[in-house]
């Protein structure tokens, strides 16, 4: 007896599977079924009941910087897009970012943290599939809000979103 299933694959995986099927000269569904059967048999042979989620790659193979850091040599397009993402992040979470000081971009650690947070939010919005990502994001957002509150305002005033300053760069 057999069961018919439908599965959803991300576009890059589906494209790779199509290429493999074409190269093997067999129908896409036949190859996909064999790969699933082999994976299930492999997991069962090891006594595993659940397959582990794949880990993201730890190292980049290119010389590019992470997307939350300004590209080497600068990039006006990146600067404009990142500033807009940060303004949107502040608009979405004003209570969490209310203690962000004016001139925060002049402190490298704060700037990199805020840029990373904006990129993380965008990635979840565009590609998020696991609710644990959302939970981790909000946990980290709360931690950052606490740090900003503890830094205190002092004589520095809080940042009001608007046009980027002339010295803006992460």
mmCIF file of the C-alpha atoms, coordinates in Angstrom:
data_MODEL
# 
_entry.id   MODEL 
# 
loop_
_atom_site.group_PDB 
_atom_site.id 
_atom_site.type_symbol 
_atom_site.label_atom_id 
_atom_site.label_alt_id 
_atom_site.label_comp_id 
_atom_site.label_asym_id 
_atom_site.label_entity_id 
_atom_site.label_seq_id 
_atom_site.pdbx_PDB_ins_code 
_atom_site.Cartn_x 
_atom_site.Cartn_y 
_atom_site.Cartn_z 
_atom_site.occupancy 
_atom_site.B_iso_or_equiv 
_atom_site.pdbx_formal_charge 
_atom_site.auth_seq_id 
_atom_site.auth_comp_id 
_atom_site.auth_asym_id 
_atom_site.auth_atom_id 
_atom_site.pdbx_PDB_model_num 
ATOM 1   C CA . UNK A 1 1   ? 0.000  0.000  0.000   1.00 0.00 ? 1   UNK A CA 1 
ATOM 2   C CA . UNK A 1 2   ? 1.185  3.541  -0.722  1.00 0.00 ? 2   UNK A CA 1 
ATOM 3   C CA . UNK A 1 3   ? 0.186  6.993  0.484   1.00 0.00 ? 3   UNK A CA 1 
ATOM 4   C CA . UNK A 1 4   ? 0.090  10.041 -1.684  1.00 0.00 ? 4   UNK A CA 1 
ATOM 5   C CA . UNK A 1 5   ? 1.453  13.208 -0.012  1.00 0.00 ? 5   UNK A CA 1 
ATOM 6   C CA . UNK A 1 6   ? 1.916  16.800 -0.987  1.00 0.00 ? 6   UNK A CA 1 
ATOM 7   C CA . UNK A 1 7   ? 4.920  18.672 0.349   1.00 0.00 ? 7   UNK A CA 1 
ATOM 8   C CA . UNK A 1 8   ? 5.955  22.288 0.110   1.00 0.00 ? 8   UNK A CA 1 
ATOM 9   C CA . UNK A 1 9   ? 9.560  23.120 -0.680  1.00 0.00 ? 9   UNK A CA 1 
ATOM 10  C CA . UNK A 1 10  ? 11.310 26.493 -0.758  1.00 0.00 ? 10  UNK A CA 1 
ATOM 11  C CA . UNK A 1 11  ? 11.942 27.640 -4.340  1.00 0.00 ? 11  UNK A CA 1 
ATOM 12  C CA . UNK A 1 12  ? 15.724 27.006 -4.255  1.00 0.00 ? 12  UNK A CA 1 
ATOM 13  C CA . UNK A 1 13  ? 15.207 23.435 -2.997  1.00 0.00 ? 13  UNK A CA 1 
ATOM 14  C CA . UNK A 1 14  ? 12.484 22.756 -5.571  1.00 0.00 ? 14  UNK A CA 1 
ATOM 15  C CA . UNK A 1 15  ? 14.747 24.067 -8.346  1.00 0.00 ? 15  UNK A CA 1 
ATOM 16  C CA . UNK A 1 16  ? 17.621 21.885 -7.158  1.00 0.00 ? 16  UNK A CA 1 
ATOM 17  C CA . UNK A 1 17  ? 15.324 18.845 -6.991  1.00 0.00 ? 17  UNK A CA 1 
ATOM 18  C CA . UNK A 1 18  ? 14.152 19.517 -10.570 1.00 0.00 ? 18  UNK A CA 1 
ATOM 19  C CA . UNK A 1 19  ? 17.773 19.707 -11.735 1.00 0.00 ? 19  UNK A CA 1 
ATOM 20  C CA . UNK A 1 20  ? 18.608 16.425 -9.992  1.00 0.00 ? 20  UNK A CA 1 
ATOM 21  C CA . UNK A 1 21  ? 15.583 14.681 -11.503 1.00 0.00 ? 21  UNK A CA 1 
ATOM 22  C CA . UNK A 1 22  ? 16.445 15.977 -14.959 1.00 0.00 ? 22  UNK A CA 1 
ATOM 23  C CA . UNK A 1 23  ? 20.074 14.872 -14.621 1.00 0.00 ? 23  UNK A CA 1 
ATOM 24  C CA . UNK A 1 24  ? 18.958 11.421 -13.395 1.00 0.00 ? 24  UNK A CA 1 
ATOM 25  C CA . UNK A 1 25  ? 16.408 11.160 -16.211 1.00 0.00 ? 25  UNK A CA 1 
ATOM 26  C CA . UNK A 1 26  ? 13.539 10.292 -13.894 1.00 0.00 ? 26  UNK A CA 1 
ATOM 27  C CA . UNK A 1 27  ? 10.289 12.003 -12.965 1.00 0.00 ? 27  UNK A CA 1 
ATOM 28  C CA . UNK A 1 28  ? 10.467 14.639 -10.263 1.00 0.00 ? 28  UNK A CA 1 
ATOM 29  C CA . UNK A 1 29  ? 7.945  12.872 -8.001  1.00 0.00 ? 29  UNK A CA 1 
ATOM 30  C CA . UNK A 1 30  ? 9.834  9.563  -8.277  1.00 0.00 ? 30  UNK A CA 1 
ATOM 31  C CA . UNK A 1 31  ? 13.109 11.132 -7.208  1.00 0.00 ? 31  UNK A CA 1 
ATOM 32  C CA . UNK A 1 32  ? 11.435 13.118 -4.414  1.00 0.00 ? 32  UNK A CA 1 
ATOM 33  C CA . UNK A 1 33  ? 9.767  9.967  -3.105  1.00 0.00 ? 33  UNK A CA 1 
ATOM 34  C CA . UNK A 1 34  ? 13.050 8.061  -3.115  1.00 0.00 ? 34  UNK A CA 1 
ATOM 35  C CA . UNK A 1 35  ? 14.832 10.882 -1.256  1.00 0.00 ? 35  UNK A CA 1 
ATOM 36  C CA . UNK A 1 36  ? 12.079 11.002 1.379   1.00 0.00 ? 36  UNK A CA 1 
ATOM 37  C CA . UNK A 1 37  ? 12.100 7.181  1.767   1.00 0.00 ? 37  UNK A CA 1 
ATOM 38  C CA . UNK A 1 38  ? 15.889 7.174  2.143   1.00 0.00 ? 38  UNK A CA 1 
ATOM 39  C CA . UNK A 1 39  ? 15.746 9.981  4.704   1.00 0.00 ? 39  UNK A CA 1 
ATOM 40  C CA . UNK A 1 40  ? 13.065 8.240  6.749   1.00 0.00 ? 40  UNK A CA 1 
ATOM 41  C CA . UNK A 1 41  ? 14.954 4.918  6.595   1.00 0.00 ? 41  UNK A CA 1 
ATOM 42  C CA . UNK A 1 42  ? 18.161 6.651  7.665   1.00 0.00 ? 42  UNK A CA 1 
ATOM 43  C CA . UNK A 1 43  ? 16.457 8.358  10.606  1.00 0.00 ? 43  UNK A CA 1 
ATOM 44  C CA . UNK A 1 44  ? 14.770 5.093  11.650  1.00 0.00 ? 44  UNK A CA 1 
ATOM 45  C CA . UNK A 1 45  ? 18.025 3.114  11.425  1.00 0.00 ? 45  UNK A CA 1 
ATOM 46  C CA . UNK A 1 46  ? 19.668 5.411  13.927  1.00 0.00 ? 46  UNK A CA 1 
ATOM 47  C CA . UNK A 1 47  ? 16.799 5.036  16.387  1.00 0.00 ? 47  UNK A CA 1 
ATOM 48  C CA . UNK A 1 48  ? 15.874 8.688  15.960  1.00 0.00 ? 48  UNK A CA 1 
ATOM 49  C CA . UNK A 1 49  ? 12.261 9.710  16.232  1.00 0.00 ? 49  UNK A CA 1 
ATOM 50  C CA . UNK A 1 50  ? 12.748 13.309 15.035  1.00 0.00 ? 50  UNK A CA 1 
ATOM 51  C CA . UNK A 1 51  ? 15.023 14.749 12.427  1.00 0.00 ? 51  UNK A CA 1 
ATOM 52  C CA . UNK A 1 52  ? 17.133 17.633 13.620  1.00 0.00 ? 52  UNK A CA 1 
ATOM 53  C CA . UNK A 1 53  ? 16.555 21.018 11.997  1.00 0.00 ? 53  UNK A CA 1 
ATOM 54  C CA . UNK A 1 54  ? 19.460 21.993 9.764   1.00 0.00 ? 54  UNK A CA 1 
ATOM 55  C CA . UNK A 1 55  ? 21.791 24.599 11.184  1.00 0.00 ? 55  UNK A CA 1 
ATOM 56  C CA . UNK A 1 56  ? 22.559 27.715 9.181   1.00 0.00 ? 56  UNK A CA 1 
ATOM 57  C CA . UNK A 1 57  ? 26.080 27.895 7.766   1.00 0.00 ? 57  UNK A CA 1 
ATOM 58  C CA . UNK A 1 58  ? 28.520 29.462 10.200  1.00 0.00 ? 58  UNK A CA 1 
ATOM 59  C CA . UNK A 1 59  ? 30.955 30.955 7.741   1.00 0.00 ? 59  UNK A CA 1 
ATOM 60  C CA . UNK A 1 60  ? 30.446 32.888 4.556   1.00 0.00 ? 60  UNK A CA 1 
ATOM 61  C CA . UNK A 1 61  ? 32.432 31.838 1.564   1.00 0.00 ? 61  UNK A CA 1 
ATOM 62  C CA . UNK A 1 62  ? 32.501 35.328 0.089   1.00 0.00 ? 62  UNK A CA 1 
ATOM 63  C CA . UNK A 1 63  ? 34.202 38.475 1.286   1.00 0.00 ? 63  UNK A CA 1 
ATOM 64  C CA . UNK A 1 64  ? 30.860 40.240 1.708   1.00 0.00 ? 64  UNK A CA 1 
ATOM 65  C CA . UNK A 1 65  ? 29.957 41.688 5.042   1.00 0.00 ? 65  UNK A CA 1 
ATOM 66  C CA . UNK A 1 66  ? 26.800 40.644 6.846   1.00 0.00 ? 66  UNK A CA 1 
ATOM 67  C CA . UNK A 1 67  ? 23.726 42.560 5.643   1.00 0.00 ? 67  UNK A CA 1 
ATOM 68  C CA . UNK A 1 68  ? 23.441 44.572 8.895   1.00 0.00 ? 68  UNK A CA 1 
ATOM 69  C CA . UNK A 1 69  ? 26.907 46.084 8.366   1.00 0.00 ? 69  UNK A CA 1 
ATOM 70  C CA . UNK A 1 70  ? 27.644 48.716 5.757   1.00 0.00 ? 70  UNK A CA 1 
ATOM 71  C CA . UNK A 1 71  ? 29.476 47.191 2.779   1.00 0.00 ? 71  UNK A CA 1 
ATOM 72  C CA . UNK A 1 72  ? 33.192 47.856 2.542   1.00 0.00 ? 72  UNK A CA 1 
ATOM 73  C CA . UNK A 1 73  ? 33.786 51.159 0.792   1.00 0.00 ? 73  UNK A CA 1 
ATOM 74  C CA . UNK A 1 74  ? 30.309 52.414 1.649   1.00 0.00 ? 74  UNK A CA 1 
ATOM 75  C CA . UNK A 1 75  ? 27.083 52.118 -0.275  1.00 0.00 ? 75  UNK A CA 1 
ATOM 76  C CA . UNK A 1 76  ? 24.525 54.947 -0.410  1.00 0.00 ? 76  UNK A CA 1 
ATOM 77  C CA . UNK A 1 77  ? 21.775 52.492 -1.371  1.00 0.00 ? 77  UNK A CA 1 
ATOM 78  C CA . UNK A 1 78  ? 22.503 50.342 1.669   1.00 0.00 ? 78  UNK A CA 1 
ATOM 79  C CA . UNK A 1 79  ? 22.577 53.399 3.939   1.00 0.00 ? 79  UNK A CA 1 
ATOM 80  C CA . UNK A 1 80  ? 19.235 54.663 2.668   1.00 0.00 ? 80  UNK A CA 1 
ATOM 81  C CA . UNK A 1 81  ? 17.546 51.251 2.863   1.00 0.00 ? 81  UNK A CA 1 
ATOM 82  C CA . UNK A 1 82  ? 18.937 50.519 6.338   1.00 0.00 ? 82  UNK A CA 1 
ATOM 83  C CA . UNK A 1 83  ? 17.857 53.907 7.684   1.00 0.00 ? 83  UNK A CA 1 
ATOM 84  C CA . UNK A 1 84  ? 14.357 53.283 6.364   1.00 0.00 ? 84  UNK A CA 1 
ATOM 85  C CA . UNK A 1 85  ? 14.320 49.843 7.995   1.00 0.00 ? 85  UNK A CA 1 
ATOM 86  C CA . UNK A 1 86  ? 15.352 51.329 11.328  1.00 0.00 ? 86  UNK A CA 1 
ATOM 87  C CA . UNK A 1 87  ? 12.702 54.058 11.125  1.00 0.00 ? 87  UNK A CA 1 
ATOM 88  C CA . UNK A 1 88  ? 10.129 51.338 10.354  1.00 0.00 ? 88  UNK A CA 1 
ATOM 89  C CA . UNK A 1 89  ? 11.403 49.217 13.252  1.00 0.00 ? 89  UNK A CA 1 
ATOM 90  C CA . UNK A 1 90  ? 11.017 52.195 15.602  1.00 0.00 ? 90  UNK A CA 1 
ATOM 91  C CA . UNK A 1 91  ? 7.510  52.798 14.272  1.00 0.00 ? 91  UNK A CA 1 
ATOM 92  C CA . UNK A 1 92  ? 6.591  49.165 14.840  1.00 0.00 ? 92  UNK A CA 1 
ATOM 93  C CA . UNK A 1 93  ? 8.103  48.952 18.339  1.00 0.00 ? 93  UNK A CA 1 
ATOM 94  C CA . UNK A 1 94  ? 8.098  52.532 19.695  1.00 0.00 ? 94  UNK A CA 1 
ATOM 95  C CA . UNK A 1 95  ? 7.826  51.475 23.334  1.00 0.00 ? 95  UNK A CA 1 
ATOM 96  C CA . UNK A 1 96  ? 10.855 49.184 23.077  1.00 0.00 ? 96  UNK A CA 1 
ATOM 97  C CA . UNK A 1 97  ? 13.009 51.753 21.287  1.00 0.00 ? 97  UNK A CA 1 
ATOM 98  C CA . UNK A 1 98  ? 11.787 54.878 23.097  1.00 0.00 ? 98  UNK A CA 1 
ATOM 99  C CA . UNK A 1 99  ? 15.080 55.220 25.022  1.00 0.00 ? 99  UNK A CA 1 
ATOM 100 C CA . UNK A 1 100 ? 17.281 55.173 21.927  1.00 0.00 ? 100 UNK A CA 1 
ATOM 101 C CA . UNK A 1 101 ? 19.477 58.268 22.258  1.00 0.00 ? 101 UNK A CA 1 
ATOM 102 C CA . UNK A 1 102 ? 19.884 60.872 19.556  1.00 0.00 ? 102 UNK A CA 1 
ATOM 103 C CA . UNK A 1 103 ? 23.197 60.153 17.825  1.00 0.00 ? 103 UNK A CA 1 
ATOM 104 C CA . UNK A 1 104 ? 22.974 56.398 18.479  1.00 0.00 ? 104 UNK A CA 1 
ATOM 105 C CA . UNK A 1 105 ? 24.596 55.789 15.065  1.00 0.00 ? 105 UNK A CA 1 
ATOM 106 C CA . UNK A 1 106 ? 27.825 57.342 16.362  1.00 0.00 ? 106 UNK A CA 1 
ATOM 107 C CA . UNK A 1 107 ? 28.266 54.463 18.833  1.00 0.00 ? 107 UNK A CA 1 
ATOM 108 C CA . UNK A 1 108 ? 29.421 51.449 16.825  1.00 0.00 ? 108 UNK A CA 1 
ATOM 109 C CA . UNK A 1 109 ? 27.994 48.808 19.186  1.00 0.00 ? 109 UNK A CA 1 
ATOM 110 C CA . UNK A 1 110 ? 24.577 50.461 19.347  1.00 0.00 ? 110 UNK A CA 1 
ATOM 111 C CA . UNK A 1 111 ? 24.481 51.076 15.600  1.00 0.00 ? 111 UNK A CA 1 
ATOM 112 C CA . UNK A 1 112 ? 25.409 47.482 14.766  1.00 0.00 ? 112 UNK A CA 1 
ATOM 113 C CA . UNK A 1 113 ? 22.854 46.165 17.265  1.00 0.00 ? 113 UNK A CA 1 
ATOM 114 C CA . UNK A 1 114 ? 20.019 48.299 15.883  1.00 0.00 ? 114 UNK A CA 1 
ATOM 115 C CA . UNK A 1 115 ? 20.963 47.455 12.285  1.00 0.00 ? 115 UNK A CA 1 
ATOM 116 C CA . UNK A 1 116 ? 21.088 43.733 13.125  1.00 0.00 ? 116 UNK A CA 1 
ATOM 117 C CA . UNK A 1 117 ? 17.697 43.975 14.802  1.00 0.00 ? 117 UNK A CA 1 
ATOM 118 C CA . UNK A 1 118 ? 16.203 45.670 11.717  1.00 0.00 ? 118 UNK A CA 1 
ATOM 119 C CA . UNK A 1 119 ? 17.656 43.025 9.374   1.00 0.00 ? 119 UNK A CA 1 
ATOM 120 C CA . UNK A 1 120 ? 16.459 40.205 11.647  1.00 0.00 ? 120 UNK A CA 1 
ATOM 121 C CA . UNK A 1 121 ? 12.924 41.644 11.701  1.00 0.00 ? 121 UNK A CA 1 
ATOM 122 C CA . UNK A 1 122 ? 12.904 41.963 7.905   1.00 0.00 ? 122 UNK A CA 1 
ATOM 123 C CA . UNK A 1 123 ? 14.123 38.384 7.472   1.00 0.00 ? 123 UNK A CA 1 
ATOM 124 C CA . UNK A 1 124 ? 11.388 37.056 9.764   1.00 0.00 ? 124 UNK A CA 1 
ATOM 125 C CA . UNK A 1 125 ? 8.776  39.101 7.905   1.00 0.00 ? 125 UNK A CA 1 
ATOM 126 C CA . UNK A 1 126 ? 9.961  37.855 4.519   1.00 0.00 ? 126 UNK A CA 1 
ATOM 127 C CA . UNK A 1 127 ? 11.006 34.265 5.196   1.00 0.00 ? 127 UNK A CA 1 
ATOM 128 C CA . UNK A 1 128 ? 10.002 33.318 8.732   1.00 0.00 ? 128 UNK A CA 1 
ATOM 129 C CA . UNK A 1 129 ? 8.710  29.769 8.984   1.00 0.00 ? 129 UNK A CA 1 
ATOM 130 C CA . UNK A 1 130 ? 9.426  28.891 12.599  1.00 0.00 ? 130 UNK A CA 1 
ATOM 131 C CA . UNK A 1 131 ? 7.540  30.585 15.454  1.00 0.00 ? 131 UNK A CA 1 
ATOM 132 C CA . UNK A 1 132 ? 10.645 30.177 17.607  1.00 0.00 ? 132 UNK A CA 1 
ATOM 133 C CA . UNK A 1 133 ? 12.298 32.836 15.446  1.00 0.00 ? 133 UNK A CA 1 
ATOM 134 C CA . UNK A 1 134 ? 9.535  35.278 16.379  1.00 0.00 ? 134 UNK A CA 1 
ATOM 135 C CA . UNK A 1 135 ? 9.818  34.396 20.067  1.00 0.00 ? 135 UNK A CA 1 
ATOM 136 C CA . UNK A 1 136 ? 13.602 34.784 20.025  1.00 0.00 ? 136 UNK A CA 1 
ATOM 137 C CA . UNK A 1 137 ? 13.298 38.138 18.267  1.00 0.00 ? 137 UNK A CA 1 
ATOM 138 C CA . UNK A 1 138 ? 10.882 39.507 20.858  1.00 0.00 ? 138 UNK A CA 1 
ATOM 139 C CA . UNK A 1 139 ? 13.003 38.195 23.703  1.00 0.00 ? 139 UNK A CA 1 
ATOM 140 C CA . UNK A 1 140 ? 16.052 39.965 22.260  1.00 0.00 ? 140 UNK A CA 1 
ATOM 141 C CA . UNK A 1 141 ? 14.036 43.118 21.596  1.00 0.00 ? 141 UNK A CA 1 
ATOM 142 C CA . UNK A 1 142 ? 13.019 43.189 25.278  1.00 0.00 ? 142 UNK A CA 1 
ATOM 143 C CA . UNK A 1 143 ? 16.667 42.755 26.323  1.00 0.00 ? 143 UNK A CA 1 
ATOM 144 C CA . UNK A 1 144 ? 17.756 45.630 24.076  1.00 0.00 ? 144 UNK A CA 1 
ATOM 145 C CA . UNK A 1 145 ? 14.936 47.830 25.404  1.00 0.00 ? 145 UNK A CA 1 
ATOM 146 C CA . UNK A 1 146 ? 16.127 47.102 28.958  1.00 0.00 ? 146 UNK A CA 1 
ATOM 147 C CA . UNK A 1 147 ? 19.728 48.003 28.051  1.00 0.00 ? 147 UNK A CA 1 
ATOM 148 C CA . UNK A 1 148 ? 18.611 51.263 26.420  1.00 0.00 ? 148 UNK A CA 1 
ATOM 149 C CA . UNK A 1 149 ? 16.568 52.160 29.511  1.00 0.00 ? 149 UNK A CA 1 
ATOM 150 C CA . UNK A 1 150 ? 19.515 51.433 31.798  1.00 0.00 ? 150 UNK A CA 1 
ATOM 151 C CA . UNK A 1 151 ? 21.848 53.605 29.744  1.00 0.00 ? 151 UNK A CA 1 
ATOM 152 C CA . UNK A 1 152 ? 19.582 56.467 30.744  1.00 0.00 ? 152 UNK A CA 1 
ATOM 153 C CA . UNK A 1 153 ? 18.891 59.691 28.954  1.00 0.00 ? 153 UNK A CA 1 
ATOM 154 C CA . UNK A 1 154 ? 21.124 61.996 30.961  1.00 0.00 ? 154 UNK A CA 1 
ATOM 155 C CA . UNK A 1 155 ? 21.719 65.142 28.983  1.00 0.00 ? 155 UNK A CA 1 
ATOM 156 C CA . UNK A 1 156 ? 21.203 63.294 25.704  1.00 0.00 ? 156 UNK A CA 1 
ATOM 157 C CA . UNK A 1 157 ? 17.748 63.512 24.235  1.00 0.00 ? 157 UNK A CA 1 
ATOM 158 C CA . UNK A 1 158 ? 15.914 60.595 22.705  1.00 0.00 ? 158 UNK A CA 1 
ATOM 159 C CA . UNK A 1 159 ? 16.029 59.959 18.990  1.00 0.00 ? 159 UNK A CA 1 
ATOM 160 C CA . UNK A 1 160 ? 13.112 61.078 16.885  1.00 0.00 ? 160 UNK A CA 1 
ATOM 161 C CA . UNK A 1 161 ? 12.869 59.178 13.585  1.00 0.00 ? 161 UNK A CA 1 
ATOM 162 C CA . UNK A 1 162 ? 13.222 61.262 10.481  1.00 0.00 ? 162 UNK A CA 1 
ATOM 163 C CA . UNK A 1 163 ? 15.640 61.863 7.639   1.00 0.00 ? 163 UNK A CA 1 
ATOM 164 C CA . UNK A 1 164 ? 19.103 60.337 8.068   1.00 0.00 ? 164 UNK A CA 1 
ATOM 165 C CA . UNK A 1 165 ? 21.837 62.630 9.380   1.00 0.00 ? 165 UNK A CA 1 
ATOM 166 C CA . UNK A 1 166 ? 24.708 63.522 7.083   1.00 0.00 ? 166 UNK A CA 1 
ATOM 167 C CA . UNK A 1 167 ? 27.140 61.379 9.107   1.00 0.00 ? 167 UNK A CA 1 
ATOM 168 C CA . UNK A 1 168 ? 24.922 58.262 9.029   1.00 0.00 ? 168 UNK A CA 1 
ATOM 169 C CA . UNK A 1 169 ? 26.735 54.975 8.458   1.00 0.00 ? 169 UNK A CA 1 
ATOM 170 C CA . UNK A 1 170 ? 26.683 51.768 10.444  1.00 0.00 ? 170 UNK A CA 1 
# 
